Amino acid sequence: QVQLVESGGGLVQAGGSLRLSCAVSGGIFSDYNMGWYRQAPGAQREWVATISSSGWTNYVDSVKGRFTISGDNAKNTVYLQMNSLKPEDTAVYYCKAVARGVYWGQGTQVTVSS
């Protein structure tokens, strides 16, 4: 059974940085396409970033140049480095894995104060 556990969220001032981690257990990590999503209060969940099994990355326009997604196959972990954070980045951030199924983590709260 595939399980995803996010960590690294917290409270940070605008302009600060956080690094989110998503540890994956079960399955073959290197086969997965991984993504980060976020959901702000009262809003729909939105896609933030993707890293494919081949290392291709893509980002929503609002985070380009500020966020970086990366993966470590040795640690079965995907990261989201978030720099120059803004209050509008406040949300619960979720990790998603796609291979022969779709799997989600439980989410980690990121709060950016102005």
N, C-alpha and C positions, 0 to 999 in steps of 0.2 A: 504494500500500500504506500502510495506517495504522500508525503507530508511536507508542508512548507511552514517554516517558522520565521517570522520577521522580527527584527530587533533594530535598535538604534534611534528610534524616535525620541522626541522630547520637546522642550520649550527652548526657543532660541530667539534672540533679537534680530530684527531686520538687518540684513547684510551679513549675517552669520552663516555658518556651515553645519551640516550634519551628514553622516554617512549611514545609510540604511543597509542592513544585511538581510538576506533571505537564505536560510539554510534548508537544503532539500535532502530528504531521506527517502529511500526506495527508488526503484527504477534506475535508469542510466542517465546521469545528469548531463553528460555531453550530447545526448540525443535531444534534449529539451530546447525549445524556443522559450525564452524567459521574458517576462514583462513586468513593469511596475504600473500600477494604476493608483488613482486617488479619488477620494470622495469627501467633498466638503459638506458641512451641515446644510440640509435642504437641497442638495444638488445631486445630480446623477453621477455615478462613477465614471471617471474619464481616464483614458489611456494617457500615460506619461512617457514611457520609453520601452523599447524592445531591444533585446540582443538575441540573435538567432544562434542556432547550434554551430554555425560556421563563423560566428563573430561579427556579423553585420549588425549595425546599430541604427536606431532611428528614434526621433524625439518629437513630441508635440512642440509646436512653434514657441509656446510660452516659456519653455524651459531650455531651449537651445542656447548653448553657450554658457549655461549655468549648471546644468546637471550632466553627470556622466554615468552611464550604466556599464558595468563590467562583470565578468564572471571568472571564477577560479575553479577549474575542473578538479583540481586536487582536493579542494575543500568542499566541493558540491555546494558552492555558495555564489549567489549573485549579489552585487552591490549597486547602490545608487548614491553616488556622491553628489550632494546638493550644496552649491555655493551661492553666494549673493541672494540669500533667501529673502522672500517678500511676504508680507502678511497674507497675500492671496494664495500663497503656497500652503496655507494651513488646511489640513485635511487628514483623514486616515489614509495611510498608504498601504496598498495591498500588493503582494507578489503573486504572479501567475505563472504556471508552467504548462506548456502544451507539448504533448507528444502523441501517444495513443489515446490520451484522455486530456481533460482540462482540470487543473488543480489550482486551488487558491489557498493562500495563507489567511491568518486570522486578522491581520492588519496591525499597524503600529501608528500611533498618533503623532503628528508633527504639528506644532503650534509655533507660529512666528509672530512675535509681538512687534508693534510699531514703535 
